[in-house]
C-alpha cells in the first residue's frame, strides 16, 4: 500500500480519531465510533482512500497532485477484431 498521508497529517488524524472515538463511546454514538476508528486507521497506516481517489499526497508537509492513473488496471491484451458489417 502506498503512503499518501504525511507525518503531521497522520498525527492530526490520530488525535482527532482518538477524540472522536472517546466522545462516541461516551455518547454511545455508533457513527462517531466508526468515524474515529477510521481516522485512527488512516493515521497508523498513513493511507487515506479519499486522497488516493483524488490523486493527492500530503507527504513532506506539502500537497501534491499525483499523475492521473486509472482506478482499474487493464492489461495490454489485443482486442478481438470486429467483423465488418455489410
Secondary structure, 3 states (H helix, E strand, C coil): CCCCCCHHHHHHHHHHHHHHHHHHHHHCCHHHHHHHHHHHHHHHHCCCHHHHHHCEECHHHCCEECCCCCCCCCCCCCCCCCCCCC
